[in-house]
Amino acid sequence: MKAGRLDYLWLKWRAITCLVFGRTRLAQGCFDAMLARWPDDTYALASRAHLLTQAGETARALADSERLIALRPDDARAWFNHGYMLEASGQWEAALAAFQRSTQLSPQLDRAWYGQGLVLIRLQRFDEAVVALKKNTELQPMSPHGWYQLARVHVDRQAPEEAVKIIRHLRGFEPKVAAQLERETGLLAEKAAL
């Protein structure tokens, strides 16, 4: 085995060990060293971007993420992560494009549909948000997050009857979320059914 490969494996193992013990700065130093030596390493780029995002260093994280998607333009998860970072930095249109690219590459990536829905809500494109959130709930029917946002969008679209249907549906597996929606929207699913 070549010395360069051993160096790479050592740095990777060290970074993972640091992360296990919560030593994120040391792990970031390992990723910095990896990228200084192997600037196109997608594992190190993705890992450092994640750590930088957690540390609130958005500009640096986005730079790593942009490099990553340039190296792996057909990686749906890389596009999803890029969209997440763009959304967190308030770059709604760019985030939407990244989430859309992610769902084009992997239509089953439920988190990308959810992210797309959230960005569309921010952009007040409610009809499009409904489509994205419905796809998310098809892919993750037992997760309350997509259902919750979908109900809120229906209220914003002046379609309370659709929100009430979702509240009733949520009562079957997430009664706390259903009760929260009732409080927040003022819609009572039982009264609306009468």
C-alpha atoms as one frame of an Amber mdcrd trajectory, in Angstrom:
protein
   0.000   0.000   0.000   1.372   3.382  -0.946   2.349   5.885   1.736  -0.137
   8.440   0.377  -2.990   5.992   0.788  -1.918   5.207   4.347  -1.741   8.923
   5.140  -5.248   9.374   3.757  -6.660   6.475   5.772  -4.927   7.714   8.922
  -6.393  11.216   8.561  -9.843   9.825   7.794  -9.739   7.461  10.784  -8.502
  10.263  13.008 -11.304  12.604  11.835 -13.953   9.948  12.471 -12.524   9.253
  15.923 -12.539  12.973  16.730 -16.174  13.206  15.657 -17.143  10.226  17.823
 -15.699  12.050  20.823 -17.214  15.418  19.915 -13.921  17.033  18.959 -15.222
  18.798  15.866 -12.396  21.337  15.601  -9.802  18.566  15.535 -11.878  16.669
  12.977 -12.082  19.805  10.856  -8.293  20.071  11.054  -8.042  16.530   9.684
 -10.359  17.407   6.803  -8.331  20.578   6.176  -5.171  18.469   5.969  -6.853
  15.970   3.643  -8.044  18.733   1.321  -4.657  20.455   1.335  -3.189  17.250
  -0.023  -6.175  15.906  -2.005  -8.263  18.969  -2.982 -10.782  16.951  -5.003
 -11.602  14.438  -2.281 -15.393  14.372  -2.129 -15.561  12.680   1.282 -13.431
  15.375   2.887 -15.318  18.171   1.087 -18.721  16.871   2.189 -17.542  16.260
   5.734 -15.906  19.655   6.145 -18.933  21.417   4.618 -21.125  19.687   7.176
 -18.903  20.753  10.077 -18.669  24.320   8.778 -22.462  24.486   8.486 -22.814
  23.337  12.082 -20.286  25.966  13.153 -22.233  28.711  11.360 -19.487  29.303
   8.783 -21.950  29.401   5.898 -19.767  31.020   3.250 -16.981  28.476   3.703
 -19.459  25.608   3.835 -21.082  26.760   0.610 -17.689  27.029  -1.083 -16.959
  23.396  -0.208 -20.449  22.379  -1.278 -20.112  24.174  -4.618 -16.813  22.394
  -5.195 -18.458  19.086  -4.327 -21.355  19.474  -6.772 -18.896  20.561  -9.473
 -16.992  17.312  -8.918 -20.138  15.185  -8.574 -22.875  16.879 -10.613 -25.046
  13.746 -10.615 -25.020  13.208  -6.845 -28.557  13.854  -5.577 -27.513  13.922
  -1.919 -24.804  16.489  -2.611 -27.415  18.678  -4.319 -29.787  18.188  -1.374
 -27.107  19.237   1.117 -26.222  22.205  -1.060 -29.886  23.235  -1.139 -30.102
  22.894   2.638 -27.111  25.215   3.090 -28.505  27.733   0.611 -31.872  27.676
   2.375 -30.195  28.219   5.738 -28.414  31.260   4.293 -31.661  32.718   2.921
 -30.829  32.174  -0.743 -34.313  30.891  -1.608 -34.152  30.780  -5.416 -30.768
  29.067  -5.459 -31.943  26.622  -2.773 -35.026  25.820  -4.823 -32.884  25.092
  -7.882 -30.631  22.788  -5.836 -33.573  20.885  -4.338 -35.159  20.571  -7.784
 -31.911  19.191  -9.189 -31.793  16.721  -6.311 -35.323  15.467  -6.987 -34.592
  15.224 -10.723 -31.625  12.988  -9.973 -33.376  10.963  -7.276 -37.184  11.280
  -7.285 -37.372   9.096  -4.168 -35.324  11.472  -2.008 -38.115  12.571   0.319
 -36.031  15.161   2.187 -35.373  17.017  -1.057 -39.117  17.214  -1.762 -39.642
  18.522   1.769 -36.890  21.128   1.357 -38.371  22.151  -1.971 -41.769  22.563
  -0.308 -40.344  24.735   2.473 -38.555  27.018   0.024 -41.676  27.338  -2.118
 -43.600  28.359   1.007 -40.979  31.038   1.693 -41.408  32.241  -1.883 -45.204
  32.212  -1.385 -45.631  29.828  -4.314 -48.217  27.819  -2.423 -49.665  25.749
  -5.266 -46.195  24.468  -6.155 -45.470  23.860  -2.467 -48.539  21.609  -2.280
 -47.177  19.449  -5.113 -43.755  19.093  -3.466 -45.176  18.389  -0.005 -47.651
  15.840  -1.358 -44.729  14.001  -2.944 -42.903  14.137   0.396 -45.902  12.673
   2.241 -46.242   9.909  -0.369 -42.627   8.947   0.236 -42.787   9.384   4.040
 -46.438   8.804   4.995 -45.742   8.343   8.705 -43.587  11.431   9.151 -45.630
  14.339  10.522 -43.368  17.078   9.146 -44.603  17.046   5.564 -48.216  16.679
   6.697 -47.867  19.615   9.092 -46.445  21.914   6.401 -49.022  20.726   3.880
 -51.860  21.613   6.259 -50.336  25.051   6.880 -50.065  25.661   3.116 -53.709
  24.725   2.638 -54.650  27.326   5.246 -52.517  29.911   3.428 -54.240  28.950
   0.165 -57.651  29.557   1.768 -58.497  25.837   1.568 -59.317  25.027   5.204
 -61.273  21.893   4.272 -58.033  20.335   2.974 -56.234  21.272   6.192 -59.030
  19.672   8.224 -58.607  16.419   6.272 -54.934  16.405   7.163 -55.668  17.119
  10.827 -58.051  14.141  10.890 -55.419  11.999   9.190 -52.736  13.051  11.680
 -54.962  12.135  14.616 -54.498   8.512  13.613 -50.735   8.454  14.216 -49.602
  11.885  15.488 -52.358  13.260  17.748 -50.043  15.881  19.284 -49.238  17.347
  15.869 -52.943  17.295  14.990 -53.765  19.166  18.208 -50.995  21.677  17.506
 -52.418  22.351  14.042 -55.889  22.827  15.502 -54.542  25.378  17.971 -52.444
  27.224  15.400 -55.026  27.317  12.636 -58.183  27.611  14.724 -59.606  24.704
  12.750 -61.375  22.033  14.691 -61.538  18.883  12.620 -64.559  17.459  14.465
 -66.673  20.621  14.121 -65.749  21.010  10.456 -66.971  17.444   9.834 -70.482
  18.304  11.078
